[in-house]
Amino acid sequence: MTTSVPASRIPEAVHRRRWAILGVLMLSLLIVVLDNSILNVAIKTISTPAPVGLGATQSQIEWAINAYTLVFAGLLFTSGLIGDRLGRKKVLLGGIAVFGIGSALAAESGSPGQLIAYRALMALGAAFVMPATLAVLMNVFEREEQPKAIGIWAGGVGLAIAIGPITGGALLDHFWWGSVFFINVPIVIIALVLMVWLVPDSRDPKPGRLDPIGVVLSVVGLVLLVYGIIKGGQLADFTDPTVLATIGAGVVVLAAFVVFEMRSDHPSLDVSYFKNKVFSSAMAAIALVFFALMGVTFFSVFYTQSVRGYSPLQSGLLMLPLAAAQMIFAPRARLVVQRFGNKATTTAGLVVIAGTLATFATFDADTPIWLLEVIFFLMGTGMAHIMTPTSVVIMQALPREKAGSASALSNTFRQVGGALGIAVLGSVLATAYRNGIEDKLAALPAGLRDKAGDSIEATLGIAQKLGPQGKLLVGPADDAFLHAMHVTAFWGAGVALIGAVITALYLPGRTRANEQENEEEELVAALD
């Protein structure tokens, strides 16, 4: 007589097809992550004046990225609760459909403003997809299989990172810039069909009430804060009264959000979760690593394409080592955790990230490209050993019925960390670049001088229009950008080190459960 623990908690039919369900969930995840990784390669093209691109400034590009991340992050709390209440499958289907519609509209944008608006619509759909994927996963797999499933799920991020830049580069080599968004549409259609067929529905038997006031406060606070940071970088002056007032207002609104959530009997953000130091440190690790990495990804595209002269496709191929490392190590990171514990694994991952970011501060216009490939591989390795253990800690910290809330919190901190990383490190980059190139633009008319100082792409665009005289700006532009990149890289490395200190202090070390799991793995290996 055999007993099946999974059958006692999960319907047998669902348990049998759990790995196929995981594949569909990863496809849904791929759609959301693919969009950002494709956009990273297209940044330079979209910055190019029409008809090739939209002529977007650096601040408009930052908003095209952050419109997505801010709406995404702001709605994750509520979308998780709606999924718990209405059913995760329904929310998944609706979210993916909206994401597909937004993608089709973004592909036809006629101005940077339209692109920003349609990116926000895409985020509205994505906000309902991401937490539902992890929530469904937690309700399809038993606890003992969850670390393995989450590891594979995290590896899907690596797959998306690999496919995104290469697909984006290939599309930009043969089609118009909007094709990087239109490619989402067929993937959305495939995901919808598979989801209707395979994915079971689930919901929280005791869902919480919705929290519209909290959602509005969180979105308004984040938008004000990020707008102020980006504006400071655009002006190269963080003491400007408008910048200080906007940042201050954002901080005040976010503080009001926290106070409101603490007093609410149905908060979208349950502040009591953060009394658990392990939970809080795992959240901090996710936010800080994405803060550092998203900012660095932002400038690495300009480094490879504007300074080194690689095409979008070549730039995408250069990202392969980062993606390959994630795909290789994310599913196996649980084995490292079993042997060394969460603290050592995650802290080491953050130290590796800090070291690779600091290495960018040594790069110049003729650094051997193989060194960049090694750095990207190490970055992917570090990320794999941060994302998997922290995701497991966060998802297992709450009851299974609250999987939507746990997933929403995890993804919110990741998205907010990424948005602030792009805003802060993008502003550091913009400020350092403008300060470095300003003296070299003195001969230009005032209007052109201001525009040329926005970014390296703006400088190079104006240099091209000036003909032979403009060639004199190319060298100084490269030098100013490299200096700005070095400054930004050190900031990113410092943020990653802060994360390492937090995880070293508060994440749990190797436990008896880790040792038992390790012994079981060794026994199985010996029997095989």
C-alpha positions in Angstrom: 0.0 0.0 0.0 1.4 3.4 -1.0 0.5 6.8 0.2 0.7 9.8 -2.0 1.2 13.0 -0.1 0.7 15.1 -3.2 -2.7 13.4 -3.9 -3.9 14.3 -0.4 -3.3 18.0 -0.9 -3.5 18.5 -4.6 -5.9 16.8 -7.1 -4.2 13.8 -8.7 -5.0 15.0 -12.2 -3.2 18.3 -11.5 -0.3 16.6 -9.8 0.3 14.4 -12.9 0.6 17.4 -15.2 2.4 19.7 -12.8 5.6 19.9 -15.0 3.6 20.8 -18.1 1.8 23.5 -16.1 5.2 24.8 -15.0 6.1 25.0 -18.7 3.1 27.2 -19.4 3.8 29.4 -16.4 7.3 29.9 -17.6 6.0 30.9 -21.1 3.9 33.5 -19.4 6.9 34.7 -17.4 9.0 34.7 -20.6 6.5 37.1 -22.2 6.8 39.6 -19.4 10.6 39.4 -19.0 11.2 39.2 -22.7 9.7 42.6 -23.2 12.2 44.4 -21.0 15.2 42.5 -22.3 14.2 43.2 -25.9 13.7 46.9 -25.1 17.2 47.1 -23.6 18.7 46.3 -27.0 16.3 48.7 -28.8 17.2 51.7 -26.6 19.7 53.1 -29.0 17.5 52.6 -32.1 14.5 54.3 -30.4 16.8 57.2 -29.4 17.7 57.7 -33.1 15.7 60.4 -34.9 12.9 59.5 -37.2 12.4 57.6 -39.5 14.8 55.1 -38.0 13.5 55.6 -34.4 11.4 58.1 -32.4 14.2 60.5 -31.4 13.6 59.9 -27.7 15.8 61.6 -25.2 17.5 59.7 -22.4 14.9 60.9 -19.9 12.1 59.7 -22.3 13.8 56.3 -22.7 14.0 56.1 -18.9 10.3 56.9 -18.7 9.5 54.3 -21.4 11.2 51.7 -19.1 9.9 53.1 -15.8 6.3 53.7 -17.0 6.2 49.9 -17.2 7.9 49.1 -14.0 6.0 51.7 -11.9 2.6 50.7 -13.1 3.6 47.0 -12.7 4.9 47.5 -9.2 2.0 49.7 -8.1 -0.6 47.2 -9.1 1.0 44.0 -8.0 -0.5 44.1 -4.5 -4.0 44.6 -5.8 -3.5 42.1 -8.7 -2.4 39.4 -6.2 -5.5 40.0 -4.1 -7.8 40.0 -7.2 -6.2 36.7 -8.2 -6.7 35.3 -4.7 -10.4 36.4 -4.9 -11.5 35.7 -8.5 -9.2 32.9 -9.4 -5.6 32.9 -10.6 -6.3 31.3 -14.0 -8.9 34.0 -14.8 -6.5 36.7 -13.8 -3.7 35.1 -15.9 -5.8 35.0 -19.0 -7.0 38.6 -18.6 -3.6 39.9 -17.8 -1.9 38.2 -20.8 -4.7 39.4 -23.2 -4.2 43.1 -22.0 -0.4 42.7 -22.3 -0.8 41.5 -25.9 -3.1 44.5 -26.8 -0.7 46.9 -25.3 2.2 45.3 -27.2 0.4 45.7 -30.5 -0.3 49.4 -29.8 3.2 50.1 -28.6 4.6 48.7 -31.9 2.6 51.5 -33.7 3.6 54.4 -31.5 4.1 57.6 -33.4 5.9 59.5 -30.6 7.8 58.9 -27.3 4.7 60.0 -25.4 2.6 57.4 -27.1 5.2 54.7 -26.4 5.3 55.6 -22.7 1.5 55.4 -22.5 1.3 52.0 -24.2 4.1 50.7 -22.1 2.0 51.5 -19.1 -0.9 49.6 -20.6 1.4 46.6 -21.1 2.4 46.9 -17.5 -1.3 46.8 -16.4 -1.5 43.3 -18.0 1.8 42.2 -16.8 0.9 43.1 -13.2 -1.8 40.4 -13.3 0.5 37.8 -14.9 3.6 37.8 -12.7 2.1 37.1 -9.2 -0.4 34.6 -10.6 2.4 32.4 -12.1 4.1 31.9 -8.8 0.8 31.6 -7.0 -0.3 28.8 -9.3 3.1 27.1 -9.0 2.8 27.1 -5.2 -0.7 25.5 -5.5 0.4 22.8 -8.0 3.6 21.6 -6.3 4.0 20.2 -2.9 6.3 21.9 -0.4 9.2 19.5 -0.9 9.2 20.1 -4.7 8.7 23.8 -4.5 12.4 24.8 -4.3 13.2 22.7 -7.5 10.1 24.2 -9.3 11.0 27.7 -8.2 14.6 27.1 -9.4 13.4 26.1 -12.8 11.0 29.1 -12.8 13.9 31.4 -12.0 15.9 29.8 -14.8 13.1 30.9 -17.2 14.2 34.4 -16.4 17.6 33.5 -17.8 16.0 32.0 -20.9 14.0 35.2 -21.5 17.2 37.3 -21.0 18.9 35.1 -23.7 16.0 35.2 -26.2 15.1 38.8 -25.7 18.3 40.7 -26.8 19.0 38.2 -29.7 15.4 38.3 -30.9 15.4 42.1 -30.6 18.7 42.5 -32.4 17.6 40.2 -35.3 14.3 42.1 -35.6 16.0 45.5 -35.6 18.4 44.3 -38.3 15.4 43.4 -40.6 12.3 45.3 -39.5 11.2 48.6 -37.9 11.8 49.4 -34.3 8.2 48.6 -33.3 8.7 44.9 -34.2 10.4 44.4 -30.8 6.9 44.9 -29.3 4.8 43.3 -32.0 6.7 40.0 -31.5 4.9 39.6 -28.1 1.5 39.1 -29.9 2.0 35.6 -31.3 3.6 34.5 -28.0 0.5 35.8 -26.2 -1.8 33.8 -28.4 0.1 30.6 -27.8 0.2 31.2 -24.1 -3.6 31.8 -24.0 -4.4 28.6 -25.8 -2.1 26.5 -23.5 -3.4 28.1 -20.4 -7.0 27.5 -21.1 -6.1 23.8 -21.8 -3.7 23.0 -18.9 -3.7 25.4 -16.0 -6.1 24.7 -13.1 -7.8 27.5 -11.3 -7.2 28.2 -7.6 -8.1 31.0 -5.2 -7.7 31.9 -1.5 -10.7 30.6 0.5 -10.5 33.7 2.6 -9.4 36.5 0.3 -8.6 40.0 1.6 -10.6 43.1 0.7 -9.2 45.3 -2.0 -7.3 48.4 -1.0 -7.8 51.2 -3.6 -6.5 54.0 -1.3 -3.2 52.1 -0.7 -2.8 51.4 -4.4 -3.2 55.1 -5.3 -0.8 56.2 -2.6 1.9 53.7 -3.6 1.7 54.6 -7.3 1.6 58.4 -6.8 4.4 58.2 -4.3 6.6 56.1 -6.6 5.9 58.2 -9.7 6.7 61.5 -7.8 10.0 60.0 -6.4 11.2 58.6 -9.7 10.1 61.7 -11.6 12.2 63.9 -9.3 15.2 61.6 -9.6 15.1 61.5 -13.4 14.5 65.3 -13.6 17.6 65.8 -11.4 19.7 63.8 -13.8 18.2 65.6 -16.8 19.1 69.0 -15.3 22.4 67.7 -13.8 21.3 69.5 -10.6 19.7 67.8 -7.7 19.5 71.0 -5.7 16.9 72.5 -8.2 13.8 73.5 -6.2 11.5 71.5 -8.6 13.6 68.4 -8.1 13.8 68.7 -4.4 10.1 69.4 -4.1 9.1 66.4 -6.3 11.4 64.0 -4.5 10.2 65.3 -1.1 6.6 64.9 -2.1 7.2 61.4 -3.2 8.8 60.5 0.1 5.9 62.1 2.1 3.3 60.2 0.0 5.1 56.9 0.4 5.4 57.5 4.2 1.7 58.1 4.2 1.2 54.9 2.3 3.1 52.9 5.0 1.2 54.6 7.9 -2.1 53.9 6.1 -1.2 50.3 5.5 -0.2 49.8 9.2 -3.6 51.1 10.4 -5.8 49.4 7.7 -7.7 46.3 8.5 -7.4 45.1 4.9 -3.9 46.4 3.8 -2.6 45.6 0.3 0.9 45.6 1.9 0.8 43.7 5.2 3.6 45.4 7.1 3.5 42.7 9.8 5.3 40.4 7.3 8.4 42.5 7.7 8.7 41.9 11.4 10.4 38.6 10.2 14.0 39.6 9.7 14.6 36.7 7.3 11.7 37.7 5.1 12.7 41.4 5.2 16.4 40.6 4.3 15.3 38.4 1.4 13.1 41.2 0.1 16.0 43.7 0.5 18.4 41.4 -1.4 16.0 41.2 -4.3 15.4 44.9 -4.4 19.0 45.9 -4.2 20.3 43.4 -6.7 17.8 44.6 -9.3 18.6 48.2 -8.4 22.2 47.6 -9.3 21.7 45.4 -12.3 18.9 47.4 -14.0 21.0 50.5 -13.8 24.1 48.8 -15.2 22.1 47.1 -18.0 20.8 50.6 -19.0 24.4 51.9 -19.6 25.9 48.7 -21.0 23.7 49.0 -24.1 25.1 52.4 -24.9 28.6 51.1 -24.2 28.4 48.2 -26.6 26.5 50.0 -29.4 27.5 53.7 -29.1 31.1 53.4 -27.9 32.1 50.0 -29.3 30.0 50.2 -32.5 28.2 46.8 -32.2 24.9 46.3 -34.0 21.7 45.6 -32.0 22.0 41.9 -32.9 25.7 41.7 -31.9 24.8 43.5 -28.7 22.1 41.0 -28.0 24.6 38.1 -28.6 27.0 39.6 -26.1 24.4 39.1 -23.4 24.3 35.3 -24.0 26.8 34.5 -21.2 24.7 36.2 -18.6 21.6 34.3 -19.8 23.4 31.0 -20.1 24.8 31.3 -16.5 21.3 31.9 -15.2 19.8 29.0 -17.1 22.6 26.7 -15.9 22.8 27.7 -12.3 19.3 28.9 -11.2 17.8 25.3 -11.2 20.8 24.0 -9.3 21.1 26.8 -6.8 18.9 24.8 -4.3 21.7 22.2 -4.1 24.2 25.0 -3.1 21.7 26.2 -0.5 21.4 22.6 0.8 25.2 22.4 1.3 26.0 25.9 2.5 22.7 27.5 3.6 20.8 30.6 2.4 23.1 33.1 4.1 26.4 31.9 2.5 24.8 31.3 -1.0 22.9 34.7 -1.2 25.7 36.8 0.3 28.3 35.2 -2.0 26.0 35.9 -5.0 25.7 39.6 -4.0 29.5 39.9 -3.5 30.0 38.4 -7.0 27.5 41.0 -8.4 29.4 43.8 -6.7 32.7 42.7 -8.0 31.5 42.4 -11.6 29.8 45.9 -11.5 33.1 47.4 -10.1 34.9 45.8 -13.0 32.9 48.0 -15.4 34.8 50.9 -13.9 38.0 49.6 -15.6 36.5 49.3 -19.1 37.5 51.7 -21.9 36.9 51.9 -25.7 39.3 49.1 -26.5 38.9 46.6 -23.6 39.0 43.0 -25.0 35.5 42.0 -25.6 36.1 38.5 -24.1 36.5 40.2 -20.7 33.0 41.7 -21.0 31.7 38.2 -21.8 33.4 36.8 -18.6 31.9 39.6 -16.6 28.4 38.9 -18.0 28.7 35.2 -17.2 29.8 35.9 -13.6 26.9 38.4 -13.2 24.4 35.7 -14.4 26.0 33.2 -11.9 25.6 35.7 -9.1 22.0 36.4 -9.9 21.1 32.7 -10.1 22.4 32.2 -6.5 20.4 35.2 -5.3 17.1 34.8 -7.0 16.4 31.1 -6.3 17.2 31.1 -2.5 15.5 34.4 -1.8 12.4 33.4 -3.8 12.1 30.1 -1.8 12.5 32.0 1.5 9.8 34.5 0.6 7.3 32.0 -0.9 7.6 29.6 2.0 7.4 32.3 4.7 3.6 32.6 4.1 0.8 30.0 4.0 0.0 28.4 0.7 -3.3 30.3 0.5 -1.3 33.6 0.5 0.9 32.6 -2.4 -0.5 35.4 -4.5 0.4 38.0 -1.8 3.9 36.5 -1.3 4.5 36.5 -5.1 3.2 40.1 -5.4 5.5 41.3 -2.7 8.5 39.6 -4.2 7.9 41.0 -7.6 7.0 44.5 -6.3 10.3 44.8 -4.5 12.1 43.6 -7.6 10.3 46.0 -9.9 10.6 49.0 -7.5 14.3 48.2 -7.0 14.7 48.1 -10.8 12.8 51.3 -11.4 14.8 53.1 -8.7 18.0 51.7 -10.1 17.2 53.0 -13.6 16.1 56.4 -12.2 19.0 56.8 -9.7 21.9 55.2 -11.7 20.5 56.6 -15.0 20.5 60.1 -13.4 24.1 59.5 -12.1 25.0 58.6 -15.6 23.3 61.6 -17.2 24.8 64.0 -14.7 28.3 62.7 -15.0 28.0 62.7 -18.8 26.7 66.2 -19.0 29.4 67.5 -16.7 32.0 65.7 -18.8 30.9 66.9 -22.2 29.7 70.4 -21.3 33.0 72.1 -22.0 33.3 70.5 -25.4 29.9 71.8 -26.5 30.7 75.5 -25.9 31.0 76.2 -29.6 27.5 75.0 -30.4 24.4 77.2 -30.4 22.6 77.3 -27.0 19.6 75.1 -28.2 21.9 72.5 -29.7 24.2 72.6 -26.8 21.5 71.7 -24.3 20.1 68.9 -26.5 23.6 67.5 -27.2 24.3 67.2 -23.5 21.4 64.9 -22.8 23.2 61.6 -23.7 25.9 60.2 -25.8 23.4 59.3 -28.5 22.1 62.9 -28.6 25.7 64.1 -29.0 26.5 61.7 -31.7 23.3 62.5 -33.5 24.1 66.2 -33.6 27.7 65.4 -34.6 26.5 63.5 -37.6 24.3 66.4 -38.7 27.3 68.8 -38.4 29.4 66.8 -40.9 33.2 67.1 -40.8 33.0 69.6 -38.0 30.9 67.2 -35.9 33.6 64.5 -36.0 35.5 66.5 -33.4 32.8 65.7 -30.9 32.9 61.9 -31.3 36.1 61.4 -29.2 35.1 63.7 -26.3 31.6 62.1 -26.3 33.1 58.6 -25.9 35.5 59.8 -23.2 32.7 61.6 -21.3 30.5 58.5 -21.5 33.2 56.1 -20.3 33.9 58.4 -17.3 30.1 58.5 -16.5 29.9 54.7 -16.9 32.8 54.3 -14.4 31.1 56.5 -11.8 27.8 54.7 -12.3 29.4 51.3 -12.0 30.9 52.1 -8.6 27.5 53.3 -7.4 26.0 50.0 -8.5 28.7 48.0 -6.8 28.2 49.9 -3.6 24.5 49.1 -3.6 25.2 45.4 -4.2 27.6 45.4 -1.2 24.9 46.9 1.0 22.7 44.0 0.0 25.5 41.5 0.9 25.9 43.0 4.4 22.1 42.7 5.0 21.9 39.1 3.9 25.0 38.2 5.9 23.5 39.6 9.0 19.9 38.4 8.8 19.4 35.4 6.5 19.6 32.0 8.2 22.7 29.9 7.9 23.0 26.2 7.2 20.2 24.4 9.1 19.6 20.8 10.1 17.0 20.6 7.3 19.7 21.5 4.8 21.9 18.7 6.1 19.1 16.2 5.9 18.3 17.2 2.3 22.0 16.9 1.5 22.2 13.4 3.0 19.2 12.3 1.1 20.7 13.6 -2.2 23.9 11.7 -1.5 22.0 8.5 -0.7 20.0 8.7 -3.9 23.2 9.3 -5.9 24.9 6.3 -4.2 21.9 4.0 -5.0 21.9 5.2 -8.6 
